[in-house]
Every structure is written in C-alpha cells, then in structure tokens.
Amino acid sequence: MTELEKGPTGRRRGRGARERILGAAQQLFREQGINRTGMDQLCAAAEVSKRTAYQHFTGKDELVAEYLRRFDPSVLSGVFDRTDLTPRERLLAAFDIPATTPLCPYIGAAVELHDPLHPASQYARDYKKAVAARLADAAREAGAADPEQLGEQLALLLDGAAARTRVLNADAFPTAAAIAAVLIDSAIPAGDDRRPAEASS
C-alpha cells in the first residue's frame, strides 16, 4: 500500500490519515460514547479504509488510549500557567468552566471501559492525579498549610461538578466554585494570597 492510496471516497489519505482518524474519534467518542462508536463508523468519518486505520492503530483500544493521551497533555495550562493571576486566583479559575463544556473525557472513558488495566484507564488515572498535583502546587504557592489535601479536595469537587452537570444537564460549576472558595479560604491564611513573581518585582 502506498502513501497516496485512496480511501473509500476517493480522497487521498497521505500523512493526514492518522490525524483524521483521531479527529473523528474525538468527535464521535464525545458525541455518542466510546462503546457505541465502531471502527466502521470511525473509518467512514475519517474517510480512510479499515486497512489504513489498522496501519496507524492496532485496534480500537489503542485509538482510545491515544485519544485520551493527546486530549490535554499540558494539564489545564490555560489555568495553571497564567502569570497574571495569584495562586489563589488560579485555584478558583479552574472552576471557570463554560456550561456547554462536555463531560470530562477521562471520566467518560473510565465509566465506559470498566477495565482498570486498559491503557486508556491508565491515562485517565494519570491525568486525574496530574490535575490534583497542579492544584496542590498552586495551593502550596498560595501558602496553604496542607496543599496536597486542598489539591485533592478541589480535584474531587471539579470531578463532581463535571458529573453533576452532565447528569442534570444544568451547570453545577458556579456552586462548585462557591464551595471551592470556602475550602480555599479555610486552608490559606488570611492575607497570604501571594502575587505573581513578576507583579511583585
């Protein structure tokens, strides 16, 4: 098979086939779930043959794992890497999530797969631990007495808000943000909301 072999609709596959497969996976997995999405449907959406799909991925399990691995490799960099916010503000910004944001793909995958040994389940665990660690880092910068505990509390609150929003089809993040503010205020001494390094220089 050559690089330029045509797919089922005559479109040249080339090097973009892998990205089209992943793009189709992201859309279909989020719209209808992992278990309800078959390889035939994925191939049709990506405009590739099944043979090409299996050249890039050994099977659906590997595709699901890669979908999760690439979803947010920076772990909420849009929140935690902001230098214009204090550490406390970054903690609260983690809850500033639009109501239209779909359920966290890591939660969705873990619920659907039911297999702790699946590579996607491992990515989901690693990602959730990474989120808690980044929250703990920000809590530490903010002066929290027990940053790991606060990080775990806020991570649990984020996941709970995401799941409740999905189940009730109603935005639970404003309530979660209010609870987070109480937890943060209890964990960080008053007046210890440290400014970003560049703002204090």
Protein Blocks (a to p, Z undefined) as FASTA:
>chain_A
ZZklccfkopafklmlmmmmmmmmmmmmmmnojklpcfklmmmmnopafklmmmmpgbfk
lmmmmmmmmmmmngomlmmmpckbcfklmmmmmmmccfklccdfklmmmmmnopakbmkl
mmmmmmmmmmmmmmmmmmmmnopablmlmmmmmmmmmmmmmmmmmmnopafklmmmmmmm
mmmmmmpcghiaccdfklmZZ
